[in-house]
Amino acid sequence: MRLTVRARQVERDELGYFSGPEVQHWRALPWPDGEKTRITEASTPADVAEILGVETGTRLTMRKRLVGDPGQEDHRQLADSWIAQWVTEEVPSLRGDTGLGGMYDRVEEWADQALTWREEVSARMPSPEEAEALKMPTAGAPLLRVVRVTQLPSDDADEEPRVVEVQDIRMSAALFAVGYPLLRAESAGWPVQPATSDYYQAPPSD
C-alpha cells in the first residue's frame, strides 16, 4: 500500500493554521458523546512534562481532538494538546471555546508575536483505545507519533523560547509517513571544503 506522506510545514487558510496540504480538508470528528474537543485537567506524562519543564504528573489543561478525512474513515489522527500553565493563566479562553482560528490565533493575538514550532517523530504500538479510535488493526500495525512543540521566541536573543504547548499527534504507520526537507547547517554551507579523512578507516584507538 502506498503511504500518504504528511508534509511537515505550517500553512494557513480561511480556517487558520494547518500542517501540510494533505490534511487541509480534514476536520474535527465527534467523540462518541458528540463533543469535538474534549477539554480537561489531566496529569502530564513524563516526556511531555520534561518538554514543558514541570514535574511528571502535574495537572495541566489538555485539549483532546480526533481529526480526520470526512471521505475516508480510517484517515484520521489523535491530537492531545498539553498547554503550559502560564499560557492558560494569560489566555483563559484556552480552557474553553477558542473561537475562529483556534488556540494559536488566540495566543498570537495576546503575545502580538508569531509562534514557532518544532517536532519529534517516533513510533510505538497503540493502546487498545488508540487502535479503536484510529480504526487500526488490533495487532501488527505500529503507531506513528509526532510530538509538536509550540514556542514563543524570547525578546532576549540569549534566552530560550518559552514553550506554549506540547501536542501529541498519533496516526497509523500503516497508512502514513512524515516527510520534510533536510536543511544544510552552517558547517555544510556551499561551497564545501574537501574531505580529509577516510570514511571507511577505523578511528585510532586510545
Wavefront OBJ file of the C-alpha trace (Angstrom):
o trace
v 0.000 0.000 0.000
v 1.309 3.459 -0.872
v 1.665 5.524 2.285
v 0.299 9.053 2.450
v 3.341 11.217 3.159
v 2.460 14.041 5.529
v 4.445 17.200 4.772
v 5.724 18.842 7.924
v 5.136 22.513 7.359
v 2.682 25.025 8.761
v 0.247 26.597 6.289
v -2.819 28.777 6.655
v -6.234 29.185 5.041
v -9.504 30.842 5.976
v -9.926 28.472 8.942
v -6.496 29.163 10.430
v -3.283 27.140 10.647
v -2.922 23.562 9.367
v 0.076 21.265 8.965
v 0.560 20.327 5.323
v -1.663 20.233 2.217
v -2.575 16.552 2.707
v -4.776 17.456 5.696
v -6.202 20.815 4.634
v -9.634 19.243 4.119
v -9.562 17.267 7.395
v -11.996 18.292 10.111
v -12.600 17.631 13.805
v -14.585 14.406 14.248
v -17.049 13.881 17.110
v -16.239 11.638 20.058
v -18.977 9.104 20.986
v -20.571 11.703 23.284
v -20.783 14.203 20.414
v -18.038 16.549 21.627
v -15.416 17.595 19.068
v -12.885 18.985 21.538
v -12.590 17.428 24.979
v -11.131 19.874 27.492
v -9.954 18.600 30.845
v -7.320 18.900 33.549
v -5.033 15.881 33.235
v -1.733 14.566 34.607
v 1.175 15.134 32.223
v 3.141 12.051 31.095
v 6.899 12.051 31.713
v 8.086 13.006 28.213
v 5.570 15.836 27.862
v 6.348 17.106 31.366
v 10.056 17.223 30.550
v 9.453 19.430 27.496
v 7.159 21.728 29.490
v 9.637 21.895 32.360
v 7.236 20.586 35.014
v 7.123 17.549 37.284
v 5.673 14.345 35.836
v 2.022 14.134 36.801
v 1.497 17.901 37.017
v -2.115 18.607 36.156
v -2.471 20.924 33.174
v -5.196 21.894 30.736
v -5.414 19.316 27.957
v -7.403 19.741 24.739
v -8.102 16.380 23.073
v -9.301 16.022 19.485
v -9.920 13.339 16.884
v -9.305 14.784 13.412
v -9.853 13.086 10.088
v -10.792 12.951 6.418
v -14.594 13.079 6.093
v -14.316 10.906 2.954
v -12.015 8.148 4.304
v -12.983 6.650 7.625
v -9.511 5.344 8.549
v -7.625 8.524 7.576
v -7.565 10.158 10.972
v -5.316 11.203 13.834
v -5.478 11.758 17.566
v -4.177 15.102 18.819
v -3.756 15.849 22.540
v -2.614 19.402 23.344
v -0.970 19.963 26.730
v -0.934 23.701 27.467
v 1.615 25.347 29.766
v 0.083 26.767 32.932
v 1.454 30.263 32.322
v -0.394 30.321 28.983
v -3.810 29.362 30.362
v -3.354 31.986 33.097
v -2.680 34.676 30.485
v -5.182 33.398 27.883
v -8.050 31.799 29.881
v -10.117 31.217 26.718
v -7.874 28.204 26.043
v -9.829 26.387 28.760
v -12.962 26.672 26.630
v -14.179 27.730 23.192
v -11.222 29.372 21.452
v -13.286 30.881 18.610
v -12.319 31.356 14.967
v -8.731 30.390 14.198
v -8.336 28.322 17.356
v -5.805 28.452 20.161
v -2.806 29.514 18.052
v -4.623 32.656 16.902
v -5.595 33.496 20.499
v -2.008 33.132 21.737
v -0.563 35.191 18.879
v -3.165 37.907 19.444
v -2.267 38.044 23.133
v 1.512 37.981 22.568
v 1.477 40.141 19.415
v 4.165 37.792 18.177
v 4.500 34.855 15.781
v 4.611 31.328 17.194
v 7.294 28.851 16.118
v 7.159 25.058 16.029
v 9.457 22.036 16.155
v 8.623 18.324 16.035
v 9.925 14.979 17.229
v 8.907 11.801 15.364
v 8.835 8.313 16.905
v 6.823 5.080 16.761
v 5.294 2.618 19.211
v 2.448 0.154 19.390
v -1.006 1.657 20.018
v -3.075 1.119 23.115
v -6.417 -0.679 22.551
v -8.198 2.680 22.933
v -5.947 4.364 20.353
v -6.357 1.500 17.878
v -10.144 1.679 18.212
v -10.267 5.463 17.766
v -7.971 5.347 14.718
v -9.736 2.341 13.100
v -6.439 0.401 13.209
v -5.947 -3.372 13.333
v -5.816 -4.682 16.887
v -2.327 -6.128 16.284
v 0.621 -5.741 13.936
v 0.336 -2.058 12.953
v 2.515 0.459 14.793
v 1.504 3.956 15.760
v 3.327 6.914 14.213
v 3.807 9.612 16.848
v 4.656 13.249 16.154
v 5.248 15.453 19.191
v 4.887 19.099 18.174
v 6.275 21.775 20.470
v 4.782 25.258 20.111
v 7.004 28.110 21.288
v 7.111 31.890 21.694
v 10.554 33.335 20.972
v 12.045 35.464 23.730
v 12.746 39.164 23.236
v 16.210 38.401 24.619
v 18.303 36.592 21.982
v 20.242 34.813 24.757
v 17.114 33.251 26.276
v 15.428 30.050 25.118
v 11.917 30.293 23.592
v 9.059 29.740 26.037
v 7.095 26.526 25.493
v 3.404 27.258 24.933
v 2.037 23.806 24.166
v 3.054 20.223 23.534
v 0.790 18.444 21.050
v 0.897 14.638 20.964
v -0.227 13.576 17.459
v -0.782 9.876 16.687
v -1.719 8.180 13.430
v -1.430 4.739 11.842
v 2.062 3.979 10.499
v 0.380 1.508 8.138
v -1.207 4.465 6.320
v 1.005 7.492 6.941
v 4.607 8.631 6.859
v 6.050 12.073 7.515
v 8.243 13.950 5.056
v 10.284 17.098 5.460
v 13.229 18.865 3.779
v 16.733 18.426 5.183
v 18.300 21.831 5.680
v 22.023 22.500 5.328
v 23.620 23.545 8.601
v 26.237 26.277 8.606
v 29.024 23.639 8.630
v 27.672 22.205 5.361
v 27.336 25.549 3.582
v 28.132 25.554 -0.131
v 30.817 25.580 -1.451
v 32.142 22.855 0.840
v 35.722 22.114 1.836
v 37.281 18.873 0.500
v 37.048 15.898 2.853
v 40.319 14.972 4.588
v 39.545 11.627 6.298
v 38.606 8.174 5.007
v 35.034 7.254 5.988
v 35.912 3.517 5.948
v 39.041 3.787 8.060
v 38.552 2.995 11.731
v 39.431 5.883 14.049
v 42.612 5.370 16.086
v 42.101 3.575 19.383
v 43.125 5.176 22.668
l 1 2 3 4 5 6 7 8 9 10 11 12 13 14 15 16 17 18 19 20 21 22 23 24 25 26 27 28 29 30 31 32 33 34 35 36 37 38 39 40 41 42 43 44 45 46 47 48 49 50 51 52 53 54 55 56 57 58 59 60 61 62 63 64 65 66 67 68 69 70 71 72 73 74 75 76 77 78 79 80 81 82 83 84 85 86 87 88 89 90 91 92 93 94 95 96 97 98 99 100 101 102 103 104 105 106 107 108 109 110 111 112 113 114 115 116 117 118 119 120 121 122 123 124 125 126 127 128 129 130 131 132 133 134 135 136 137 138 139 140 141 142 143 144 145 146 147 148 149 150 151 152 153 154 155 156 157 158 159 160 161 162 163 164 165 166 167 168 169 170 171 172 173 174 175 176 177 178 179 180 181 182 183 184 185 186 187 188 189 190 191 192 193 194 195 196 197 198 199 200 201 202 203 204 205 206
